[in-house]
Structure formats: C-alpha cells, structure tokens
Amino acid sequence: MVSAANWSFPTAIRFGVGRIAELSDVCAEAGIARPLLVTDRGLAELPLITAMLDQLDTAGLGPGLFAEVDPNPTGHNLEAGVAAFVAGGHDGVVAVGGGSALDVGKLVAFMARQTRPVWDFEDIGDWWKRADAAAIFPSVAVPTTAGTGSEVGRAGVVTNAATRVKTIIFHPKVLPAAVIMDPALTVSLPPRVTAGTGMDALSHCLEAYCSPSYHPMGQGIALEGLRLVHGALLRAYRDGTDIDARADMMSAAAMGAVAFQKGLGAMHALSHPVGALYDRHHGTTNAVVMPAVLRFNRPAIEPKVATAAAYLGLAGGFEGFVGWIMELRASLGIPQTLGALGVGVDRLETLVAMAVEDPTAGGNPIPLTPDTVRDLYRACL
C-alpha cells in the first residue's frame, strides 16, 4: 500500500494519499497569505477545486480563482493570469492540474512583477538572468495528472500566438516552493488521459536516459522512472482505482521532469511543433513519434537501451525494448501515425523548420538536420 512521505528533492514534496488536506498549511509555510488558484476550465467546475478553495478560505487565506488556461497555453493565457493576480492583490499561486495549468500558474507567479516581456526569458543561454529574481512570487504545485512533471520543473512552456512557436521559459525560481503529490487526485482521470499523460512521463524518462550528457544522478532517476512506468501505466489505464499504480505513475512523472535536465531530444523536437500548429496533446504526440526516433537513434543508444531492457526484465535487448513500446502503444489505444492525429504533409516544411530550431533538438544523441527531421516526420506521417 502507498505510504506517506516528505521529500526535499528537488523541492519540498508532500507525497501520499490525502495530503491535499494539508494545502493551507503548505501555503502558509511558503509565505502565501492570499493565493490565486490557477487551473484549467474543466477542473474549475469540479468539486475538487471547490474543496480546495473552501479549505484555503477557512484558513483565512482569501483565495482567488483563475481558470482561463488552454490545453496548449498561450502568452494570452499568461497575460490574463497575471492581470487576475495583480487585480486580486495576490502574493502567491496555487497551480492545480496537468502540465498546462501548472506551467501557467508557475509563470504567473514569475511574471507578475517583471518589467520585460516573457519572451525575454526564453531558455537560451543565461537569458534567465534578465529577470528580477527578488520580484518572483512563490508558488505551490498540485498535479492532478501523471505526465509532464511540471510540478518539479524550473520552466514553463507557452505558445507565442504571433509566431505559433512553443517557447520554454526558464528561471531557477520558477520551481515551486512546495508540491503536494496526492495520488488520489488522479483516480478519476479517464483512460485516454491516463494513456497520453503516462506516455509523456515515459518519453521524459526515456529521452533523458538516452541523452549523451553526463549526469549520473539524472541517469539513475530516469532508469528507475522507466521501471515504474513499465510496471504501472497499463495497470492505471485498465483500473483507474489502482492507487498503487497511480502512485507509481505520479512518482515516475516527477522523476522524468527531474531527469530531463540531463537533456531531451527528437521526440520532443518533433512533438512541440505539432502541438503549436495543430493543438494536439503533447504526450500522445510523443508516443506516436517514439518508435521512429528510437530507431533513428539506434546507432548511438543501442547499448543503453539494452541495459534498460534488462533492468525492466525485457528479453531481446534493443528490439525487445522497442517491441514493448509498440505493444504498450497498442494496448493504450495510441494512434499509430501523426496522420491519424490530423497532421498533414502540406505543412511538412514548416514542421521541419520549427523542429530543427526547437531547444530540445540539441540534446538528441544523433544531430538533427532538416533532412533527417523531414525523414522522421515522413516516417511518422
């Protein structure tokens, strides 16, 4: 059975069933007296959010609510969130939901008192040093899915509506001051969402593990994250009430986000433009391109993947691992091609240009070029 635990890596984490009851205490410890609860439109209508607001209100914390968050959030969502934060006189954020809501919530706390546009803090070189660190408000993250791991991340992803480019905004203090990871909050996730978010967690662990960067801690975390996904994702998909499987997937999601500071690669480089141009679910898109990227990278990653296969108890080395991915996708009902997601060859060159320039492209084990990316997209289409 799942037990409760308190973790301090990479930030303070309260993990366990029922820990959401400690939300008001966590806010107080983070120095938040008037939180803005940031979530998405669908969650805002559920009893879960009402209960959180009531808990905060009973504790005298005077919460507000902002729920104008799109599935692939844009700069407009962020601007509206900042406006609500300032208008309500808030001094911190409680971000609740999946990756989109968590990213917007973290960035609202980050941007509320900055004087430069958010695009000036893109994850390029030391651009993060442009920010006024003393002006960043604290945030508390409460994930309700097991996918992005944004709750333990130092960045947020927003789409620039003018350019249709997904942009990674980074600053060390974007990392939430505290996290509540309550597996019970994921029990009601529909199977389709469980599948897509779970494959996102898998892609984070897998790409971090395969990254050529030297980061032994990230390597170990990524490998154990793969093991958790291997044992838990199908169980959570088939029985949403399996709380142990939900707990393992929630852990694996956070582990993937911790590990991918080691690097990501072509899965994300191909997926980000699809999300920006077609508004498709990020984790599902990662799952669609995963086999093609693994085979493309095979010359550089085969020994690593064979080691991972053995750790997961899979026979057949590299091919056995890819075979598991193919079987898992089929069992989860993941579309087999990008064409099945509505992606067309008519925008292929735009996708290629965006993928090559994506920040994650540089972490791929084999360098990406327009020609190789074009071939990858064609294989996936």
Contacts in CASP RR format, 6 or more apart in sequence:
PFRMAT RR
TARGET T0000
AUTHOR 0000-0000-0000
METHOD contacts of the structure
MODEL  1
MVSAANWSFPTAIRFGVGRIAELSDVCAEAGIARPLLVTDRGLAELPLIT
AMLDQLDTAGLGPGLFAEVDPNPTGHNLEAGVAAFVAGGHDGVVAVGGGS
ALDVGKLVAFMARQTRPVWDFEDIGDWWKRADAAAIFPSVAVPTTAGTGS
EVGRAGVVTNAATRVKTIIFHPKVLPAAVIMDPALTVSLPPRVTAGTGMD
ALSHCLEAYCSPSYHPMGQGIALEGLRLVHGALLRAYRDGTDIDARADMM
SAAAMGAVAFQKGLGAMHALSHPVGALYDRHHGTTNAVVMPAVLRFNRPA
IEPKVATAAAYLGLAGGFEGFVGWIMELRASLGIPQTLGALGVGVDRLET
LVAMAVEDPTAGGNPIPLTPDTVRDLYRACL
1 243 0 8 1.000
1 244 0 8 1.000
2 16 0 8 1.000
2 17 0 8 1.000
2 183 0 8 1.000
2 243 0 8 1.000
2 244 0 8 1.000
2 247 0 8 1.000
3 16 0 8 1.000
4 14 0 8 1.000
4 15 0 8 1.000
4 16 0 8 1.000
4 17 0 8 1.000
4 19 0 8 1.000
5 15 0 8 1.000
5 16 0 8 1.000
6 12 0 8 1.000
6 13 0 8 1.000
6 14 0 8 1.000
6 15 0 8 1.000
7 13 0 8 1.000
7 15 0 8 1.000
9 258 0 8 1.000
10 152 0 8 1.000
10 153 0 8 1.000
10 175 0 8 1.000
10 258 0 8 1.000
11 152 0 8 1.000
11 175 0 8 1.000
11 176 0 8 1.000
11 177 0 8 1.000
11 178 0 8 1.000
11 179 0 8 1.000
12 177 0 8 1.000
12 178 0 8 1.000
12 179 0 8 1.000
13 152 0 8 1.000
13 178 0 8 1.000
13 179 0 8 1.000
13 180 0 8 1.000
13 181 0 8 1.000
13 254 0 8 1.000
14 22 0 8 1.000
14 26 0 8 1.000
14 178 0 8 1.000
14 179 0 8 1.000
14 180 0 8 1.000
14 181 0 8 1.000
15 181 0 8 1.000
15 182 0 8 1.000
15 247 0 8 1.000
15 250 0 8 1.000
15 251 0 8 1.000
16 181 0 8 1.000
16 182 0 8 1.000
16 183 0 8 1.000
16 247 0 8 1.000
17 182 0 8 1.000
17 183 0 8 1.000
17 184 0 8 1.000
17 243 0 8 1.000
17 247 0 8 1.000
18 182 0 8 1.000
18 184 0 8 1.000
19 180 0 8 1.000
19 181 0 8 1.000
19 182 0 8 1.000
20 52 0 8 1.000
20 142 0 8 1.000
20 180 0 8 1.000
20 182 0 8 1.000
20 184 0 8 1.000
20 185 0 8 1.000
21 55 0 8 1.000
22 180 0 8 1.000
23 52 0 8 1.000
23 55 0 8 1.000
23 56 0 8 1.000
23 94 0 8 1.000
23 140 0 8 1.000
23 142 0 8 1.000
23 180 0 8 1.000
24 55 0 8 1.000
24 56 0 8 1.000
24 58 0 8 1.000
24 59 0 8 1.000
24 60 0 8 1.000
24 61 0 8 1.000
26 140 0 8 1.000
26 178 0 8 1.000
26 180 0 8 1.000
27 33 0 8 1.000
27 35 0 8 1.000
27 56 0 8 1.000
27 59 0 8 1.000
27 61 0 8 1.000
27 94 0 8 1.000
27 140 0 8 1.000
28 59 0 8 1.000
28 61 0 8 1.000
29 178 0 8 1.000
30 92 0 8 1.000
30 138 0 8 1.000
30 139 0 8 1.000
30 140 0 8 1.000
30 177 0 8 1.000
30 178 0 8 1.000
31 91 0 8 1.000
31 138 0 8 1.000
32 61 0 8 1.000
32 91 0 8 1.000
32 92 0 8 1.000
32 93 0 8 1.000
32 94 0 8 1.000
32 138 0 8 1.000
32 140 0 8 1.000
33 61 0 8 1.000
33 62 0 8 1.000
33 91 0 8 1.000
34 61 0 8 1.000
34 62 0 8 1.000
34 63 0 8 1.000
34 88 0 8 1.000
34 89 0 8 1.000
34 90 0 8 1.000
34 91 0 8 1.000
34 92 0 8 1.000
35 56 0 8 1.000
35 61 0 8 1.000
35 62 0 8 1.000
35 63 0 8 1.000
35 64 0 8 1.000
35 90 0 8 1.000
35 91 0 8 1.000
35 92 0 8 1.000
35 93 0 8 1.000
35 94 0 8 1.000
35 140 0 8 1.000
36 63 0 8 1.000
36 64 0 8 1.000
36 65 0 8 1.000
36 66 0 8 1.000
36 81 0 8 1.000
36 84 0 8 1.000
36 85 0 8 1.000
36 88 0 8 1.000
36 90 0 8 1.000
36 92 0 8 1.000
36 93 0 8 1.000
36 94 0 8 1.000
36 108 0 8 1.000
37 49 0 8 1.000
37 52 0 8 1.000
37 53 0 8 1.000
37 56 0 8 1.000
37 63 0 8 1.000
37 64 0 8 1.000
37 65 0 8 1.000
37 66 0 8 1.000
37 93 0 8 1.000
37 94 0 8 1.000
37 96 0 8 1.000
38 66 0 8 1.000
38 67 0 8 1.000
38 69 0 8 1.000
38 81 0 8 1.000
38 93 0 8 1.000
38 94 0 8 1.000
38 95 0 8 1.000
38 96 0 8 1.000
38 101 0 8 1.000
38 104 0 8 1.000
38 105 0 8 1.000
38 108 0 8 1.000
39 49 0 8 1.000
39 65 0 8 1.000
39 66 0 8 1.000
39 67 0 8 1.000
39 69 0 8 1.000
39 95 0 8 1.000
39 96 0 8 1.000
39 97 0 8 1.000
39 101 0 8 1.000
40 67 0 8 1.000
40 69 0 8 1.000
40 70 0 8 1.000
40 71 0 8 1.000
40 97 0 8 1.000
40 98 0 8 1.000
40 100 0 8 1.000
40 101 0 8 1.000
41 67 0 8 1.000
41 68 0 8 1.000
41 69 0 8 1.000
42 67 0 8 1.000
43 49 0 8 1.000
43 67 0 8 1.000
43 96 0 8 1.000
43 97 0 8 1.000
43 101 0 8 1.000
43 144 0 8 1.000
44 65 0 8 1.000
44 67 0 8 1.000
48 96 0 8 1.000
48 144 0 8 1.000
48 185 0 8 1.000
49 65 0 8 1.000
49 96 0 8 1.000
52 63 0 8 1.000
52 94 0 8 1.000
52 96 0 8 1.000
52 142 0 8 1.000
53 63 0 8 1.000
53 64 0 8 1.000
53 65 0 8 1.000
56 62 0 8 1.000
56 63 0 8 1.000
56 94 0 8 1.000
57 63 0 8 1.000
63 94 0 8 1.000
64 84 0 8 1.000
64 88 0 8 1.000
64 90 0 8 1.000
66 80 0 8 1.000
66 81 0 8 1.000
66 84 0 8 1.000
66 85 0 8 1.000
66 108 0 8 1.000
68 77 0 8 1.000
68 80 0 8 1.000
68 81 0 8 1.000
69 77 0 8 1.000
69 100 0 8 1.000
69 101 0 8 1.000
69 104 0 8 1.000
70 77 0 8 1.000
70 100 0 8 1.000
71 100 0 8 1.000
71 279 0 8 1.000
71 281 0 8 1.000
72 100 0 8 1.000
72 159 0 8 1.000
72 166 0 8 1.000
72 275 0 8 1.000
72 276 0 8 1.000
72 279 0 8 1.000
72 282 0 8 1.000
73 100 0 8 1.000
73 103 0 8 1.000
73 104 0 8 1.000
73 157 0 8 1.000
73 158 0 8 1.000
73 159 0 8 1.000
74 158 0 8 1.000
74 159 0 8 1.000
74 160 0 8 1.000
74 161 0 8 1.000
75 118 0 8 1.000
75 158 0 8 1.000
75 159 0 8 1.000
75 160 0 8 1.000
75 161 0 8 1.000
76 161 0 8 1.000
77 104 0 8 1.000
77 158 0 8 1.000
78 104 0 8 1.000
78 107 0 8 1.000
78 108 0 8 1.000
78 111 0 8 1.000
78 118 0 8 1.000
78 158 0 8 1.000
81 104 0 8 1.000
81 105 0 8 1.000
81 108 0 8 1.000
82 108 0 8 1.000
82 111 0 8 1.000
82 112 0 8 1.000
85 92 0 8 1.000
85 93 0 8 1.000
85 108 0 8 1.000
85 109 0 8 1.000
85 112 0 8 1.000
85 137 0 8 1.000
86 112 0 8 1.000
90 112 0 8 1.000
90 137 0 8 1.000
91 137 0 8 1.000
92 109 0 8 1.000
92 137 0 8 1.000
92 138 0 8 1.000
92 139 0 8 1.000
93 105 0 8 1.000
93 106 0 8 1.000
93 108 0 8 1.000
93 109 0 8 1.000
93 137 0 8 1.000
93 138 0 8 1.000
93 139 0 8 1.000
93 140 0 8 1.000
94 139 0 8 1.000
94 140 0 8 1.000
94 142 0 8 1.000
95 101 0 8 1.000
95 102 0 8 1.000
95 104 0 8 1.000
95 105 0 8 1.000
95 106 0 8 1.000
95 139 0 8 1.000
95 140 0 8 1.000
95 141 0 8 1.000
95 142 0 8 1.000
95 151 0 8 1.000
95 176 0 8 1.000
96 102 0 8 1.000
96 142 0 8 1.000
96 144 0 8 1.000
97 142 0 8 1.000
97 143 0 8 1.000
97 144 0 8 1.000
97 145 0 8 1.000
98 143 0 8 1.000
98 144 0 8 1.000
98 145 0 8 1.000
98 147 0 8 1.000
98 148 0 8 1.000
98 150 0 8 1.000
98 197 0 8 1.000
99 143 0 8 1.000
99 145 0 8 1.000
99 147 0 8 1.000
99 148 0 8 1.000
99 149 0 8 1.000
99 150 0 8 1.000
102 141 0 8 1.000
102 143 0 8 1.000
102 148 0 8 1.000
102 149 0 8 1.000
102 150 0 8 1.000
102 151 0 8 1.000
103 148 0 8 1.000
103 150 0 8 1.000
103 156 0 8 1.000
103 157 0 8 1.000
103 158 0 8 1.000
104 158 0 8 1.000
105 139 0 8 1.000
106 139 0 8 1.000
106 141 0 8 1.000
106 150 0 8 1.000
106 153 0 8 1.000
106 156 0 8 1.000
106 174 0 8 1.000
106 176 0 8 1.000
107 118 0 8 1.000
107 156 0 8 1.000
107 158 0 8 1.000
107 169 0 8 1.000
107 174 0 8 1.000
109 136 0 8 1.000
109 137 0 8 1.000
109 138 0 8 1.000
109 139 0 8 1.000
109 174 0 8 1.000
110 121 0 8 1.000
110 131 0 8 1.000
110 136 0 8 1.000
110 137 0 8 1.000
110 169 0 8 1.000
110 171 0 8 1.000
110 173 0 8 1.000
110 174 0 8 1.000
111 118 0 8 1.000
112 135 0 8 1.000
112 137 0 8 1.000
113 132 0 8 1.000
113 135 0 8 1.000
113 136 0 8 1.000
113 137 0 8 1.000
114 121 0 8 1.000
114 131 0 8 1.000
114 132 0 8 1.000
114 135 0 8 1.000
115 132 0 8 1.000
116 130 0 8 1.000
116 131 0 8 1.000
118 158 0 8 1.000
118 169 0 8 1.000
119 160 0 8 1.000
119 167 0 8 1.000
120 127 0 8 1.000
120 130 0 8 1.000
121 127 0 8 1.000
121 128 0 8 1.000
121 130 0 8 1.000
121 131 0 8 1.000
121 169 0 8 1.000
121 170 0 8 1.000
121 171 0 8 1.000
122 167 0 8 1.000
122 168 0 8 1.000
122 169 0 8 1.000
122 170 0 8 1.000
123 155 0 8 1.000
123 168 0 8 1.000
123 169 0 8 1.000
123 170 0 8 1.000
123 359 0 8 1.000
124 359 0 8 1.000
127 170 0 8 1.000
128 170 0 8 1.000
128 171 0 8 1.000
128 172 0 8 1.000
131 171 0 8 1.000
133 171 0 8 1.000
133 173 0 8 1.000
136 171 0 8 1.000
136 173 0 8 1.000
136 174 0 8 1.000
138 176 0 8 1.000
138 177 0 8 1.000
139 176 0 8 1.000
139 177 0 8 1.000
140 176 0 8 1.000
140 177 0 8 1.000
140 178 0 8 1.000
140 179 0 8 1.000
140 180 0 8 1.000
141 150 0 8 1.000
141 151 0 8 1.000
141 152 0 8 1.000
141 176 0 8 1.000
141 178 0 8 1.000
141 179 0 8 1.000
141 180 0 8 1.000
142 151 0 8 1.000
142 179 0 8 1.000
142 180 0 8 1.000
142 182 0 8 1.000
142 185 0 8 1.000
143 149 0 8 1.000
143 150 0 8 1.000
143 151 0 8 1.000
143 179 0 8 1.000
143 181 0 8 1.000
143 185 0 8 1.000
143 186 0 8 1.000
143 250 0 8 1.000
143 253 0 8 1.000
143 254 0 8 1.000
144 185 0 8 1.000
144 186 0 8 1.000
144 189 0 8 1.000
145 186 0 8 1.000
145 189 0 8 1.000
145 193 0 8 1.000
145 197 0 8 1.000
145 253 0 8 1.000
146 186 0 8 1.000
146 194 0 8 1.000
146 197 0 8 1.000
146 198 0 8 1.000
146 201 0 8 1.000
146 236 0 8 1.000
146 246 0 8 1.000
146 249 0 8 1.000
146 250 0 8 1.000
146 252 0 8 1.000
146 253 0 8 1.000
147 196 0 8 1.000
147 197 0 8 1.000
147 198 0 8 1.000
147 200 0 8 1.000
147 201 0 8 1.000
147 204 0 8 1.000
147 249 0 8 1.000
147 253 0 8 1.000
147 283 0 8 1.000
148 197 0 8 1.000
148 200 0 8 1.000
148 201 0 8 1.000
148 204 0 8 1.000
148 253 0 8 1.000
148 257 0 8 1.000
148 282 0 8 1.000
149 201 0 8 1.000
149 204 0 8 1.000
149 253 0 8 1.000
149 254 0 8 1.000
149 256 0 8 1.000
149 257 0 8 1.000
150 156 0 8 1.000
150 257 0 8 1.000
151 176 0 8 1.000
151 179 0 8 1.000
151 181 0 8 1.000
151 254 0 8 1.000
151 257 0 8 1.000
152 175 0 8 1.000
152 176 0 8 1.000
152 179 0 8 1.000
152 254 0 8 1.000
152 257 0 8 1.000
152 258 0 8 1.000
153 174 0 8 1.000
153 175 0 8 1.000
153 176 0 8 1.000
153 257 0 8 1.000
153 258 0 8 1.000
154 170 0 8 1.000
154 171 0 8 1.000
154 172 0 8 1.000
154 173 0 8 1.000
154 174 0 8 1.000
154 175 0 8 1.000
154 261 0 8 1.000
155 168 0 8 1.000
155 169 0 8 1.000
155 170 0 8 1.000
155 171 0 8 1.000
155 174 0 8 1.000
156 168 0 8 1.000
156 169 0 8 1.000
156 170 0 8 1.000
156 174 0 8 1.000
157 166 0 8 1.000
157 167 0 8 1.000
157 168 0 8 1.000
157 169 0 8 1.000
157 272 0 8 1.000
158 166 0 8 1.000
158 167 0 8 1.000
158 169 0 8 1.000
159 165 0 8 1.000
159 166 0 8 1.000
159 167 0 8 1.000
159 275 0 8 1.000
159 276 0 8 1.000
160 167 0 8 1.000
164 276 0 8 1.000
164 277 0 8 1.000
165 276 0 8 1.000
165 354 0 8 1.000
166 272 0 8 1.000
166 273 0 8 1.000
166 275 0 8 1.000
166 276 0 8 1.000
166 358 0 8 1.000
168 359 0 8 1.000
179 254 0 8 1.000
181 250 0 8 1.000
181 251 0 8 1.000
181 254 0 8 1.000
183 243 0 8 1.000
183 246 0 8 1.000
183 247 0 8 1.000
183 250 0 8 1.000
184 243 0 8 1.000
184 246 0 8 1.000
186 194 0 8 1.000
186 236 0 8 1.000
186 246 0 8 1.000
186 249 0 8 1.000
186 250 0 8 1.000
187 240 0 8 1.000
187 241 0 8 1.000
187 243 0 8 1.000
187 246 0 8 1.000
189 197 0 8 1.000
189 240 0 8 1.000
191 237 0 8 1.000
191 238 0 8 1.000
191 240 0 8 1.000
194 233 0 8 1.000
194 236 0 8 1.000
194 237 0 8 1.000
194 240 0 8 1.000
194 249 0 8 1.000
195 233 0 8 1.000
195 237 0 8 1.000
195 284 0 8 1.000
195 287 0 8 1.000
195 332 0 8 1.000
195 333 0 8 1.000
195 334 0 8 1.000
196 281 0 8 1.000
196 283 0 8 1.000
196 284 0 8 1.000
196 287 0 8 1.000
196 332 0 8 1.000
196 334 0 8 1.000
197 253 0 8 1.000
197 283 0 8 1.000
198 229 0 8 1.000
198 233 0 8 1.000
198 249 0 8 1.000
198 252 0 8 1.000
198 253 0 8 1.000
198 283 0 8 1.000
199 233 0 8 1.000
199 283 0 8 1.000
199 284 0 8 1.000
199 286 0 8 1.000
199 287 0 8 1.000
199 290 0 8 1.000
199 328 0 8 1.000
199 329 0 8 1.000
199 332 0 8 1.000
199 334 0 8 1.000
200 253 0 8 1.000
200 282 0 8 1.000
200 283 0 8 1.000
200 286 0 8 1.000
200 287 0 8 1.000
201 225 0 8 1.000
201 229 0 8 1.000
201 249 0 8 1.000
201 252 0 8 1.000
201 253 0 8 1.000
201 256 0 8 1.000
202 226 0 8 1.000
202 229 0 8 1.000
202 233 0 8 1.000
202 252 0 8 1.000
202 287 0 8 1.000
202 290 0 8 1.000
203 267 0 8 1.000
203 268 0 8 1.000
203 283 0 8 1.000
203 286 0 8 1.000
203 287 0 8 1.000
203 290 0 8 1.000
204 222 0 8 1.000
204 253 0 8 1.000
204 256 0 8 1.000
204 257 0 8 1.000
204 259 0 8 1.000
204 260 0 8 1.000
204 264 0 8 1.000
205 222 0 8 1.000
205 223 0 8 1.000
205 225 0 8 1.000
205 226 0 8 1.000
205 229 0 8 1.000
205 252 0 8 1.000
205 255 0 8 1.000
205 256 0 8 1.000
205 259 0 8 1.000
206 222 0 8 1.000
206 226 0 8 1.000
206 267 0 8 1.000
206 290 0 8 1.000
207 260 0 8 1.000
207 263 0 8 1.000
207 264 0 8 1.000
207 265 0 8 1.000
207 267 0 8 1.000
207 268 0 8 1.000
207 360 0 8 1.000
208 218 0 8 1.000
208 219 0 8 1.000
208 221 0 8 1.000
208 222 0 8 1.000
208 256 0 8 1.000
208 259 0 8 1.000
208 260 0 8 1.000
208 261 0 8 1.000
208 262 0 8 1.000
208 263 0 8 1.000
208 264 0 8 1.000
209 219 0 8 1.000
209 220 0 8 1.000
209 222 0 8 1.000
209 223 0 8 1.000
209 226 0 8 1.000
209 259 0 8 1.000
209 304 0 8 1.000
209 308 0 8 1.000
210 297 0 8 1.000
210 300 0 8 1.000
210 301 0 8 1.000
210 304 0 8 1.000
210 305 0 8 1.000
210 365 0 8 1.000
211 260 0 8 1.000
211 262 0 8 1.000
211 263 0 8 1.000
211 264 0 8 1.000
211 265 0 8 1.000
211 363 0 8 1.000
211 365 0 8 1.000
212 300 0 8 1.000
212 363 0 8 1.000
212 365 0 8 1.000
213 262 0 8 1.000
213 263 0 8 1.000
213 363 0 8 1.000
215 261 0 8 1.000
215 262 0 8 1.000
218 258 0 8 1.000
218 259 0 8 1.000
218 261 0 8 1.000
218 262 0 8 1.000
219 259 0 8 1.000
219 262 0 8 1.000
220 259 0 8 1.000
221 255 0 8 1.000
221 256 0 8 1.000
221 258 0 8 1.000
221 259 0 8 1.000
222 255 0 8 1.000
222 256 0 8 1.000
222 259 0 8 1.000
222 260 0 8 1.000
222 262 0 8 1.000
223 308 0 8 1.000
223 311 0 8 1.000
224 255 0 8 1.000
225 251 0 8 1.000
225 252 0 8 1.000
225 255 0 8 1.000
225 256 0 8 1.000
225 259 0 8 1.000
226 252 0 8 1.000
226 308 0 8 1.000
226 311 0 8 1.000
226 312 0 8 1.000
227 311 0 8 1.000
227 312 0 8 1.000
228 248 0 8 1.000
228 249 0 8 1.000
228 251 0 8 1.000
228 252 0 8 1.000
228 255 0 8 1.000
229 248 0 8 1.000
229 249 0 8 1.000
229 252 0 8 1.000
230 312 0 8 1.000
230 324 0 8 1.000
231 245 0 8 1.000
231 248 0 8 1.000
232 244 0 8 1.000
232 245 0 8 1.000
232 246 0 8 1.000
232 248 0 8 1.000
232 249 0 8 1.000
232 252 0 8 1.000
233 245 0 8 1.000
233 249 0 8 1.000
233 328 0 8 1.000
233 332 0 8 1.000
234 328 0 8 1.000
234 331 0 8 1.000
234 332 0 8 1.000
235 242 0 8 1.000
235 245 0 8 1.000
236 242 0 8 1.000
236 245 0 8 1.000
236 246 0 8 1.000
236 249 0 8 1.000
237 331 0 8 1.000
237 332 0 8 1.000
239 245 0 8 1.000
240 246 0 8 1.000
263 360 0 8 1.000
263 363 0 8 1.000
264 360 0 8 1.000
264 363 0 8 1.000
265 293 0 8 1.000
265 360 0 8 1.000
265 361 0 8 1.000
265 362 0 8 1.000
265 363 0 8 1.000
265 364 0 8 1.000
265 365 0 8 1.000
266 289 0 8 1.000
266 293 0 8 1.000
266 296 0 8 1.000
266 297 0 8 1.000
266 355 0 8 1.000
266 360 0 8 1.000
266 361 0 8 1.000
266 364 0 8 1.000
266 368 0 8 1.000
266 373 0 8 1.000
266 376 0 8 1.000
267 286 0 8 1.000
267 289 0 8 1.000
267 290 0 8 1.000
267 293 0 8 1.000
268 286 0 8 1.000
268 358 0 8 1.000
268 360 0 8 1.000
269 355 0 8 1.000
269 356 0 8 1.000
269 358 0 8 1.000
269 360 0 8 1.000
269 361 0 8 1.000
269 362 0 8 1.000
269 364 0 8 1.000
269 368 0 8 1.000
269 373 0 8 1.000
270 285 0 8 1.000
270 289 0 8 1.000
270 293 0 8 1.000
270 351 0 8 1.000
270 355 0 8 1.000
270 373 0 8 1.000
270 376 0 8 1.000
270 377 0 8 1.000
270 380 0 8 1.000
271 282 0 8 1.000
271 283 0 8 1.000
271 285 0 8 1.000
271 286 0 8 1.000
271 289 0 8 1.000
272 282 0 8 1.000
272 354 0 8 1.000
272 355 0 8 1.000
272 358 0 8 1.000
272 360 0 8 1.000
273 350 0 8 1.000
273 351 0 8 1.000
273 354 0 8 1.000
273 355 0 8 1.000
273 358 0 8 1.000
274 280 0 8 1.000
274 285 0 8 1.000
274 338 0 8 1.000
274 341 0 8 1.000
274 343 0 8 1.000
274 351 0 8 1.000
275 282 0 8 1.000
275 285 0 8 1.000
276 354 0 8 1.000
277 347 0 8 1.000
277 350 0 8 1.000
277 351 0 8 1.000
277 354 0 8 1.000
278 341 0 8 1.000
278 342 0 8 1.000
278 343 0 8 1.000
280 341 0 8 1.000
280 342 0 8 1.000
280 343 0 8 1.000
284 334 0 8 1.000
284 335 0 8 1.000
284 341 0 8 1.000
285 338 0 8 1.000
285 341 0 8 1.000
287 329 0 8 1.000
287 332 0 8 1.000
287 334 0 8 1.000
288 329 0 8 1.000
288 334 0 8 1.000
288 335 0 8 1.000
288 336 0 8 1.000
288 337 0 8 1.000
288 338 0 8 1.000
288 340 0 8 1.000
288 341 0 8 1.000
288 380 0 8 1.000
289 338 0 8 1.000
289 376 0 8 1.000
289 380 0 8 1.000
290 325 0 8 1.000
290 329 0 8 1.000
291 322 0 8 1.000
291 325 0 8 1.000
291 326 0 8 1.000
291 329 0 8 1.000
292 376 0 8 1.000
292 379 0 8 1.000
292 380 0 8 1.000
293 376 0 8 1.000
294 301 0 8 1.000
294 305 0 8 1.000
294 321 0 8 1.000
294 322 0 8 1.000
294 325 0 8 1.000
295 322 0 8 1.000
296 366 0 8 1.000
296 372 0 8 1.000
296 376 0 8 1.000
297 364 0 8 1.000
297 365 0 8 1.000
297 366 0 8 1.000
298 305 0 8 1.000
298 318 0 8 1.000
299 366 0 8 1.000
300 365 0 8 1.000
300 366 0 8 1.000
301 365 0 8 1.000
302 318 0 8 1.000
305 317 0 8 1.000
305 318 0 8 1.000
305 321 0 8 1.000
305 322 0 8 1.000
306 316 0 8 1.000
306 317 0 8 1.000
306 318 0 8 1.000
306 321 0 8 1.000
308 321 0 8 1.000
309 315 0 8 1.000
309 316 0 8 1.000
309 317 0 8 1.000
309 318 0 8 1.000
309 320 0 8 1.000
309 321 0 8 1.000
309 324 0 8 1.000
310 317 0 8 1.000
312 321 0 8 1.000
312 324 0 8 1.000
314 320 0 8 1.000
314 321 0 8 1.000
314 324 0 8 1.000
329 336 0 8 1.000
335 341 0 8 1.000
337 380 0 8 1.000
337 381 0 8 1.000
338 344 0 8 1.000
338 377 0 8 1.000
338 380 0 8 1.000
338 381 0 8 1.000
339 381 0 8 1.000
343 351 0 8 1.000
343 381 0 8 1.000
344 381 0 8 1.000
345 378 0 8 1.000
345 381 0 8 1.000
348 374 0 8 1.000
348 377 0 8 1.000
348 378 0 8 1.000
348 381 0 8 1.000
349 374 0 8 1.000
351 377 0 8 1.000
352 370 0 8 1.000
352 373 0 8 1.000
352 374 0 8 1.000
352 377 0 8 1.000
353 370 0 8 1.000
355 361 0 8 1.000
355 368 0 8 1.000
355 373 0 8 1.000
355 377 0 8 1.000
356 368 0 8 1.000
356 369 0 8 1.000
356 370 0 8 1.000
356 373 0 8 1.000
361 368 0 8 1.000
361 373 0 8 1.000
362 368 0 8 1.000
366 372 0 8 1.000
END
